[in-house]
Amino acid sequence: MLVPMARMELIGPKNIFFDVLSLLHEAGTLHIEDLTKKINAGELPLEQMEVVENQLAEQERMEELLIRLRSIIKALHLPSEAVDEVARHKHYLELWQLDSKELAAEVTSVIDQVEDRTSSLAQAQFSMEAEMGLLARYEPILEKIQPLAKQIVTTGAYDSVALLVERRYKGALEGLKKELDRITDNQCEIVSTDVDDETTAVIMVFGKKYSEAVHKFLAVENVNQVRLPSEFQDMPFDSAYDQLRQRRIDLPMQLEKVKEELESMSSTWYMKLTTIRDVLVDKIDETSAIPKFGQTEYAFVITGWLPVDGIKEFRDLIQSKFGLDVIVNQLEIDEKDYKDTPVALNNPKWVQPSSWVMSYFMGGKPMYGTVDPSMIWALSYPLIFGMIVGDIGYGAVMLAIILWMRFKFKENESVQLATGLLGPAATAAILFGILYGEFFGGLLWNHAEFMFPMIKIFGITLPYNREMVVEPLMYAALGLGVIQITFGLILGLVNAVKTKHKKHAWVKGGLASLMIGLVILIIAMVLLNANPVVRAIGAVAMAGGAVATIWFGGMIGVVEIIELMSHSASYLRIMAIGLSDAIFASAINEMAADMPVAIGIIAALLFHTIHLALAVFTPSVHALRLNFLEFGGKYYEASKAEYKPFHKTGGEKSA
């Protein structure tokens, strides 16, 4: 649910402005409102608060130091042991008390002690790792050439080039030799040998005075030469191979020494450097906030937002520090302010993954004053996913993997969010699997002795074999679509009324009336033997809804009506995709049954594993699509702002 927010205004004498600003920063509950646009537009009789020249210079100096500091931290390794948070916070407070000159001097002193050495170590690590990767590519090439290279003795008067040629092109070497003889006045020799079933190693030796012409010819003809790293280029190939192998032995030991020194520096400096970083970030944030406020000749004006349940504590904090010198007002807000009101959500833990996915795909949290659909989506996504997958076996394997990941990666927030979303979906797949009687496809249907007792509900036999009888699943998918979209339109109507968008309210209400009338007509025709009274009610509701939609929406209203029908039909994908998955799973079983037992088991495991991956991905995409586009598009309005209180890091642990 959306957290109720309050808009607060603080007014006080300018001589205590920085004390008030520091207290707000320390309290960390007020989301600062930027008054710049309203002041420039003349909506407020205020001037913009300005950063004085010396503060601006201090901020630029701190930003410069912060850039240098972050590059050092990036180069260091994270310490393996836990950071002492008490010592970290104590150091933060000590640094925070320093004035700008003292802080700059302290930070500069620390940076000067570690910057050069850290930079050189980081560069050395990067160079060694790059060189190891390069040498790893050349060693197998030289290993093929090296036996042949030992047969060639070159002097200062001769140069050599090595080639690796696919054996099928070996015949082209004769033509290459003729051309090189022409270029070198017959001062060229070619030696080749087959190094494996596919490759022939070739070394060409020629007079050094022809080197430029030979290399130019080879480049023009796109002949694939073996080009060694620069430090090995003037060596014979066999010597280069020996030195390269030795270098590959030495590099890992040298790299390990560099890493050990970086780790040692991390243990010594990481806590201090990250604490300094936090102090600089907070100092810069405090100065950067100043232009967001308003002022008169003698007073400052600060406005911002905080949760309603924090108002009393906020007032008490300001009054305990400044008494009557600072006036704290709660300003009225109406629907015109909703679009600028920062949004915070307070949902149960099991709903939070849906809240995150909703905010990510819909472009932000729901706008203040509208309905938060997080809990609705937390139920509808697993429902649609379960209807599509509907298999006990696949659902059980998914759930086992999800539970393992949740316990294995307890500290990984992304894994917890993903598994929190997929866990209920896998559970729903198991429940619908029981309803469909599916276990890795139709295995249960093929072995009736393992089936559950069959029962009949509303004329439908359960477990329900969706491969044999498609219509009930088709009707269920369409019914879910009609219900969900109608509910979405009702939510859209509620949002429009709450935000006082009269035109939107009539359009959403008209579309909802059209859908409800359609449902009434269907009920009248199917269940009530075409009862004329009920049928008339449905027709009036549909006609009235269509007229209201077109009257207030114009051509857009017509498009909305057409889109409404297509979005409802889009829910048929639940039936189509689910049915194709079930048929595919059964086909795997039938294929495996026709094979020898051992091969059949292996084939079944392989193809069911592939199908399992598809059974996670494809239903997820379509379940999310139906929630976000077909359902969410009927009412969802994203917020422009998220509640982000103005707060200090406080020296808390951060990477």
C-alpha positions in Angstrom: 0.0 0.0 0.0 1.0 3.6 -0.5 2.4 5.3 2.5 0.4 8.5 3.4 2.7 11.5 2.9 2.7 15.0 4.4 4.1 18.1 2.9 6.1 20.1 5.4 7.3 23.7 5.4 10.0 25.1 7.6 10.5 28.9 8.0 13.3 30.5 10.1 15.9 33.2 10.3 18.8 32.9 7.8 21.4 33.1 10.5 20.5 29.5 11.6 19.9 28.1 8.2 23.0 25.9 8.1 22.2 24.5 11.5 18.7 23.6 10.4 20.1 22.1 7.2 22.6 20.0 9.1 19.9 18.8 11.5 17.6 17.7 8.6 20.6 15.9 7.0 21.2 14.1 10.3 17.6 13.2 10.9 17.3 11.7 7.4 13.5 11.7 7.1 12.6 14.8 5.0 12.4 14.4 1.2 13.6 17.8 0.0 11.4 19.6 -2.5 13.2 21.6 -5.1 11.5 25.0 -5.2 13.6 26.3 -8.2 10.9 25.9 -10.9 8.1 27.4 -8.7 10.3 30.4 -7.8 11.4 31.0 -11.4 7.7 30.7 -12.6 6.7 33.3 -10.0 4.5 30.9 -8.1 6.3 31.7 -4.9 7.2 35.2 -3.6 10.8 34.0 -2.8 14.3 34.1 -4.2 16.4 31.1 -4.7 18.9 30.3 -2.0 22.4 30.7 -3.3 25.6 29.0 -2.5 28.2 31.6 -1.6 31.5 31.7 -3.5 33.7 30.1 -0.8 31.2 27.2 -0.4 31.2 26.6 -4.1 35.0 26.4 -4.1 35.0 24.0 -1.2 32.4 21.8 -3.0 34.5 21.7 -6.2 37.6 20.8 -4.1 35.7 18.0 -2.4 34.4 16.7 -5.7 37.9 16.6 -7.0 39.1 14.7 -4.0 36.2 12.3 -4.2 37.0 11.4 -7.8 40.6 10.5 -6.8 39.4 8.6 -3.7 36.9 6.5 -5.6 39.6 5.5 -8.1 41.8 4.3 -5.2 38.9 2.3 -3.6 38.1 0.7 -7.0 41.7 -0.5 -7.3 41.8 -2.0 -3.8 40.4 -5.5 -3.0 37.5 -5.7 -0.5 38.9 -6.8 2.9 38.2 -10.4 3.7 37.5 -9.7 7.3 34.4 -7.7 8.5 34.8 -4.0 8.9 34.7 -2.7 12.4 31.5 -0.6 12.3 32.0 1.0 15.6 35.5 2.2 14.6 34.1 3.3 11.2 31.3 5.4 12.7 33.7 6.9 15.3 36.1 7.9 12.5 33.2 9.3 10.5 32.2 11.6 13.3 35.8 12.8 13.8 36.1 13.7 10.2 32.6 15.4 10.1 33.6 17.8 12.9 36.6 19.1 10.9 36.1 22.4 9.0 36.5 22.4 5.2 40.2 23.3 5.2 41.1 20.7 7.9 39.0 18.0 6.1 40.7 18.8 2.7 44.1 18.6 4.4 43.3 15.3 6.1 41.9 13.8 2.9 44.8 15.0 0.8 47.3 13.5 3.2 45.6 10.1 3.1 45.3 10.1 -0.7 49.0 11.1 -1.1 50.0 8.1 1.0 48.2 5.5 -1.0 47.3 6.9 -4.5 50.6 6.4 -6.3 51.3 2.9 -5.0 47.7 1.7 -5.4 47.7 3.1 -9.0 51.0 1.4 -9.9 49.8 -1.9 -8.3 46.5 -1.8 -10.1 48.2 -1.1 -13.4 50.7 -3.9 -12.8 47.8 -6.3 -12.1 46.0 -5.2 -15.2 49.1 -5.5 -17.4 50.0 -9.0 -16.0 46.5 -10.3 -16.5 46.4 -9.0 -20.1 49.8 -10.4 -20.8 48.8 -13.8 -19.4 45.8 -13.9 -21.7 47.9 -12.9 -24.7 50.6 -15.5 -24.0 48.0 -18.2 -23.5 46.9 -17.6 -27.1 50.4 -17.8 -28.5 51.8 -20.8 -26.6 49.8 -23.5 -28.5 50.7 -21.8 -31.8 54.4 -21.8 -31.0 54.2 -25.3 -29.6 53.1 -26.4 -33.1 55.9 -24.4 -34.9 58.7 -25.1 -32.4 59.8 -28.6 -33.5 60.1 -27.3 -37.1 61.8 -24.1 -35.9 64.7 -26.1 -34.3 65.6 -27.4 -37.8 66.1 -23.8 -39.1 69.2 -21.9 -38.3 69.1 -18.2 -39.1 71.8 -15.5 -38.9 71.7 -11.8 -38.9 71.6 -11.8 -42.7 68.3 -13.7 -42.8 64.7 -13.2 -41.6 62.0 -15.8 -41.1 58.2 -15.9 -41.1 56.0 -18.6 -39.7 52.6 -19.7 -41.0 49.9 -22.1 -39.9 48.1 -23.5 -42.9 45.1 -25.8 -43.0 46.2 -29.0 -44.6 43.6 -28.8 -47.3 45.4 -25.7 -48.6 48.9 -27.3 -48.4 49.1 -27.5 -52.2 49.1 -23.7 -52.4 52.6 -23.6 -50.9 54.2 -24.4 -54.2 52.7 -21.3 -55.8 53.7 -19.3 -52.8 57.3 -20.5 -53.1 57.5 -19.5 -56.8 56.2 -16.0 -56.0 58.7 -15.6 -53.1 61.6 -16.8 -55.3 60.7 -14.0 -57.7 60.6 -11.4 -55.0 63.9 -12.6 -53.3 65.9 -13.5 -56.3 65.7 -17.2 -55.3 67.0 -16.5 -51.8 64.1 -18.1 -50.0 63.6 -21.5 -48.5 60.3 -23.0 -47.2 60.2 -25.8 -44.7 56.9 -27.4 -43.7 55.6 -30.3 -41.6 52.1 -31.6 -40.6 51.7 -30.9 -36.9 48.2 -32.6 -36.6 45.4 -33.9 -38.8 44.3 -30.5 -39.7 47.3 -28.1 -39.6 50.6 -27.7 -41.4 53.3 -25.5 -39.9 55.4 -23.5 -42.4 58.6 -21.5 -41.9 59.9 -19.3 -44.6 63.6 -18.1 -44.5 64.8 -15.3 -46.8 67.4 -12.6 -47.0 66.9 -9.8 -44.6 67.1 -7.2 -47.4 63.9 -8.6 -48.9 62.0 -8.5 -45.6 59.9 -5.5 -46.4 58.9 -6.7 -49.8 58.0 -10.2 -48.4 55.9 -8.9 -45.6 54.1 -6.5 -47.9 53.4 -9.3 -50.3 52.0 -11.5 -47.5 49.8 -8.7 -46.3 48.4 -8.0 -49.7 47.6 -11.7 -50.2 46.0 -12.0 -46.7 48.3 -14.8 -45.7 47.8 -15.6 -42.0 51.2 -15.0 -40.4 52.1 -16.0 -36.8 52.9 -12.6 -35.3 54.6 -12.7 -31.9 54.2 -10.2 -29.1 56.7 -7.3 -29.5 59.2 -8.6 -26.9 59.6 -11.9 -28.8 59.6 -10.6 -32.4 63.4 -10.5 -32.9 63.9 -14.0 -31.5 64.0 -17.3 -33.4 60.8 -19.1 -33.0 62.3 -21.9 -30.8 63.9 -19.4 -28.4 60.7 -17.4 -28.3 58.8 -20.5 -27.4 61.2 -21.3 -24.5 61.0 -17.7 -23.2 57.2 -17.6 -23.5 56.8 -20.8 -21.5 59.1 -19.4 -18.8 57.2 -16.1 -18.8 53.9 -18.0 -18.3 55.5 -19.7 -15.2 56.8 -16.5 -13.8 53.8 -14.2 -14.3 51.3 -16.0 -12.0 53.8 -15.8 -9.1 54.5 -12.1 -9.8 50.7 -11.5 -10.1 50.1 -13.2 -6.7 52.6 -10.9 -5.1 50.9 -7.8 -6.5 47.5 -9.1 -5.3 48.9 -9.8 -1.8 50.2 -6.3 -1.6 46.8 -4.9 -2.7 45.1 -7.0 -0.1 47.5 -5.8 2.5 46.8 -2.2 1.6 43.1 -2.9 1.6 43.3 -4.3 5.2 45.2 -1.2 6.2 43.3 1.6 4.4 39.9 0.3 3.1 37.9 1.3 6.2 39.5 4.7 6.4 39.2 5.4 2.7 35.5 4.4 2.5 34.7 6.5 5.6 36.3 9.5 4.1 34.4 8.9 0.9 31.1 8.9 2.9 32.0 12.1 4.6 32.8 13.8 1.3 29.6 12.5 -0.3 27.6 13.9 2.6 29.3 17.2 2.6 28.8 17.6 -1.1 25.1 16.6 -0.8 24.6 19.2 1.9 26.0 22.0 -0.2 24.2 20.8 -3.4 20.9 21.0 -1.5 21.2 24.7 -0.8 19.9 26.0 -4.2 16.7 23.9 -3.8 15.5 26.2 -1.0 13.9 29.6 -1.0 14.7 32.8 0.9 13.6 36.3 1.7 15.8 39.1 2.9 15.8 37.7 6.4 14.3 34.2 6.4 14.8 30.9 4.7 12.0 28.6 3.5 12.4 24.8 3.2 9.7 22.5 2.0 9.7 18.7 1.7 7.8 15.5 2.3 7.8 12.8 4.9 5.4 10.0 6.0 2.4 11.2 7.9 3.2 9.0 10.9 6.6 10.8 11.2 5.1 14.3 11.6 5.1 14.4 15.4 8.6 13.1 15.8 9.8 15.6 13.1 8.1 18.5 14.9 9.6 17.5 18.2 13.1 17.2 16.8 13.0 20.7 15.3 11.4 22.3 18.3 13.8 20.6 20.8 16.7 22.1 18.8 15.5 25.5 17.7 12.4 26.2 19.8 10.1 28.9 18.3 12.9 30.2 16.0 11.8 27.7 13.3 8.1 27.4 12.3 7.0 24.0 11.2 3.8 23.9 9.1 2.0 21.0 7.5 0.8 22.2 4.1 -2.4 21.0 2.5 -2.1 18.8 -0.6 -4.7 18.0 -3.2 -5.0 16.1 -6.4 -2.9 18.7 -8.3 0.1 17.9 -6.1 -0.2 14.1 -6.5 2.1 14.0 -9.6 4.9 15.6 -7.6 4.4 13.8 -4.3 7.2 11.3 -3.6 5.9 7.8 -3.2 6.9 5.1 -0.7 5.3 1.6 -0.5 4.7 -0.4 2.7 3.8 -3.9 1.7 4.2 -7.4 3.3 7.4 -9.1 2.6 5.7 -11.7 0.3 4.3 -8.8 -1.9 7.6 -6.9 -2.2 9.0 -8.8 -5.2 5.8 -8.0 -7.1 6.2 -4.3 -6.0 9.7 -4.2 -7.4 8.8 -5.9 -10.7 5.8 -3.6 -11.1 7.9 -0.5 -10.5 10.6 -1.7 -12.9 8.4 -2.6 -15.8 5.8 0.2 -15.4 8.3 3.0 -15.2 8.0 3.7 -11.5 5.9 3.2 -8.4 2.2 4.0 -8.7 1.4 7.7 -8.5 0.4 9.1 -5.2 -3.4 9.1 -4.6 -3.9 6.1 -6.9 -4.4 2.4 -6.1 -1.3 0.3 -5.3 -1.8 -3.0 -7.2 1.2 -4.8 -5.7 -0.9 -7.3 -3.8 -3.2 -7.9 -6.8 -0.2 -8.6 -9.0 1.4 -10.8 -6.3 -1.7 -13.1 -6.7 -2.5 -12.8 -10.4 1.1 -13.5 -11.7 1.3 -16.9 -10.0 -2.3 -17.7 -11.0 -1.6 -17.1 -14.7 1.8 -18.8 -14.5 0.2 -21.8 -12.8 -2.6 -22.1 -15.4 0.0 -22.2 -18.2 2.5 -24.6 -16.7 0.1 -26.8 -14.7 2.4 -29.7 -14.1 3.3 -31.3 -10.7 6.7 -32.5 -11.9 7.9 -29.3 -13.4 6.5 -27.2 -10.6 8.1 -29.4 -8.0 11.6 -29.2 -9.7 11.2 -25.4 -10.0 10.2 -25.1 -6.3 13.2 -27.2 -5.2 15.6 -25.1 -7.2 14.0 -21.9 -5.9 14.2 -23.0 -2.3 17.9 -24.0 -2.8 18.7 -20.6 -4.3 17.0 -18.8 -1.5 19.0 -20.6 1.2 22.3 -20.6 -0.9 22.2 -16.9 -1.7 20.6 -15.3 1.4 22.6 -12.1 1.0 21.9 -11.6 -2.7 19.0 -9.2 -3.0 18.4 -9.9 -6.7 18.2 -13.7 -6.1 15.8 -13.1 -3.1 13.5 -10.9 -5.3 13.5 -13.4 -8.2 12.9 -16.4 -6.0 10.3 -14.5 -4.1 8.4 -13.9 -7.3 8.9 -17.4 -8.7 8.2 -19.4 -5.5 4.5 -18.8 -5.5 4.4 -19.3 -9.3 6.0 -22.7 -8.9 3.6 -23.6 -6.1 0.7 -22.6 -8.4 2.1 -24.8 -11.1 1.9 -27.8 -8.8 -1.7 -27.0 -7.7 -2.8 -26.6 -11.3 -0.8 -29.8 -12.1 -3.1 -31.6 -9.6 -6.1 -30.0 -11.3 -4.9 -31.1 -14.7 -3.5 -34.5 -13.6 -0.2 -33.8 -15.2 3.2 -35.0 -14.0 6.0 -34.3 -16.6 3.2 -34.3 -19.2 0.6 -37.1 -19.4 2.5 -39.7 -17.4 -0.3 -40.0 -14.9 -2.9 -40.3 -17.7 -0.8 -43.1 -19.1 -0.8 -45.0 -15.8 -4.3 -44.7 -14.5 -3.6 -46.7 -11.4 -1.6 -43.7 -10.1 -4.3 -41.2 -10.8 -6.3 -39.3 -8.2 -10.0 -40.3 -7.8 -12.0 -38.6 -10.5 -14.8 -36.2 -9.5 -17.2 -34.0 -11.5 -17.7 -30.2 -10.8 -20.1 -28.2 -13.0 -20.1 -31.0 -15.5 -16.3 -31.0 -15.8 -14.4 -34.2 -14.8 -11.4 -33.5 -12.5 -8.5 -34.1 -12.9 -9.1 -32.3 -16.2 -7.2 -33.5 -19.3 -6.6 -30.4 -21.2 -5.0 -32.3 -24.1 -8.2 -34.1 -24.8 -10.8 -31.4 -24.1 -9.7 -27.9 -24.9 -12.9 -25.8 -24.5 -13.1 -25.6 -20.7 -9.6 -24.2 -20.5 -10.4 -21.7 -23.3 -13.4 -20.5 -21.5 -11.5 -20.2 -18.2 -8.8 -18.2 -19.9 -11.3 -15.8 -21.5 -13.2 -15.6 -18.3 -10.1 -14.6 -16.3 -9.3 -12.0 -19.0 -12.8 -10.5 -18.8 -12.7 -10.4 -15.0 -9.2 -9.0 -14.7 -9.7 -6.4 -17.3 -13.0 -5.3 -15.9 -11.4 -5.1 -12.5 -8.6 -3.0 -14.0 -11.1 -0.6 -15.5 -12.9 -0.2 -12.2 -9.5 0.6 -10.6 -8.9 3.1 -13.4 -12.3 4.7 -12.6 -11.4 4.8 -8.9 -8.0 6.4 -9.7 -9.6 9.0 -12.0 -12.2 9.9 -9.4 -9.5 10.2 -6.7 -7.3 12.4 -8.9 -10.4 14.3 -10.2 -9.8 13.5 -13.9 -13.4 13.8 -15.0 -12.8 12.8 -18.6 -10.8 9.8 -17.7 -13.4 8.8 -15.2 -16.2 8.7 -17.8 -14.0 6.8 -20.3 -12.9 4.2 -17.7 -16.5 3.9 -16.3 -17.9 3.6 -19.8 -15.5 0.8 -20.7 -16.2 -1.0 -17.4 -19.9 -0.7 -18.1 -19.5 -2.2 -21.5 -17.6 -5.2 -20.1 -20.0 -5.7 -17.3 -22.9 -5.5 -19.7 -21.2 -8.1 -21.9 -20.8 -10.5 -18.9 -24.5 -10.0 -18.0 -25.5 -10.8 -21.6 -23.4 -14.0 -21.6 -24.9 -15.1 -18.3 -28.4 -14.4 -19.6 -27.8 -16.4 -22.8 -25.9 -19.3 -21.3 -27.3 -19.8 -17.7 -30.7 -18.1 -17.7 -32.2 -19.3 -21.0 -32.0 -15.8 -22.6 -34.0 -14.2 -19.8 -35.3 -11.0 -21.5 -35.0 -8.8 -18.4 -31.4 -9.7 -17.7 -30.6 -9.5 -21.4 -32.1 -6.0 -21.6 -30.0 -4.9 -18.5 -26.9 -6.2 -20.2 -27.7 -4.5 -23.5 -28.4 -1.2 -21.8 -25.1 -1.4 -19.8 -23.2 -2.1 -23.0 -24.8 0.6 -25.0 -24.5 3.2 -22.3 -20.8 2.3 -21.8 -20.0 2.6 -25.5 -21.8 5.9 -25.7 -20.0 7.3 -22.7 -16.6 6.1 -23.9 -17.0 7.6 -27.4 -18.7 10.8 -26.1 -15.9 11.7 -23.7 -13.0 9.9 -25.5 -13.8 10.7 -29.1 -11.7 8.7 -31.6 -9.4 7.6 -28.7 -12.6 6.1 -27.1 -13.3 4.1 -30.3 -9.7 2.8 -30.2 -10.1 2.0 -26.5 -13.2 -0.2 -27.3 -11.4 -2.1 -30.0 -8.3 -2.5 -27.8 -10.6 -3.7 -25.0 -11.8 -6.6 -27.1 -8.3 -7.5 -28.4 -6.9 -7.4 -24.8 -9.6 -9.7 -23.6 -8.9 -12.2 -26.4 -5.2 -11.9 -25.6 -5.8 -14.1 -22.5 -6.4 -17.0 -24.8 -2.6 -17.2 -24.8 -3.0 -18.9 -21.4 -4.8 -21.8 -23.1 -2.6 -21.9 -26.2 0.8 -21.8 -24.5 -0.3 -24.1 -21.7 -1.7 -26.7 -24.2 1.4 -26.6 -26.4 3.6 -27.1 -23.3 1.5 -30.1 -22.2 1.6 -31.7 -25.7 5.4 -31.2 -25.9 5.9 -32.8 -22.5 3.7 -35.8 -23.6 5.6 -36.0 -26.9 8.9 -36.3 -25.0 7.4 -39.2 -23.0 6.1 -41.0 -26.1 9.5 -40.5 -27.9 11.4 -42.0 -24.9 9.0 -44.9 -24.6 9.8 -46.0 -28.1 13.5 -46.1 -27.3 15.6 -48.7 -25.4 15.1 -48.2 -21.7 18.5 -46.7 -21.0 18.5 -44.4 -24.0 14.9 -43.5 -23.4 15.7 -42.4 -19.8 18.6 -40.2 -21.0 16.6 -38.7 -23.8 13.6 -38.0 -21.5 15.9 -36.3 -18.9 17.6 -34.2 -21.5 14.4 -33.0 -23.2 12.5 -32.5 -20.0 15.4 -30.4 -18.7 15.2 -28.2 -21.9 11.5 -28.0 -21.6 11.8 -27.1 -17.9 13.9 -24.0 -18.9 11.2 -23.1 -21.4 8.5 -23.7 -18.8 10.1 -21.1 -16.6 10.8 -18.4 -19.2 7.9 -18.4 -21.6 5.0 -18.5 -19.1 6.8 -15.8 -17.0 7.0 -13.5 -20.0 3.3 -13.9 -20.9 2.1 -13.8 -17.3 4.0 -10.5 -16.8 2.7 -9.2 -20.1 -0.9 -9.8 -19.2 -0.4 -8.1 -15.9 1.5 -5.1 -17.2 -0.1 -4.4 -20.5 -3.6 -5.9 -20.7 -4.4 -5.4 -17.0 -2.1 -2.7 -15.8 -2.6 -0.5 -18.8 -6.2 0.0 -17.8 -5.4 2.0 -14.7 -1.7 2.3 -13.8 -0.1 5.7 -13.6 3.5 5.9 -12.7 4.9 8.3 -10.2 7.5 10.9 -11.2 9.2 10.8 -7.8 10.2 8.2 -5.2 10.5 9.0 -1.6 14.3 9.6 -1.0 14.9 11.4 2.3 17.8 13.8 2.6 20.1 11.8 4.8 23.7 11.1 5.7 25.4 7.9 5.0 26.5 8.2 8.7 29.6 6.1 7.9 27.6 3.0 7.4 29.2 0.0 5.7 29.0 0.3 1.9 30.9 -1.2 -1.0 
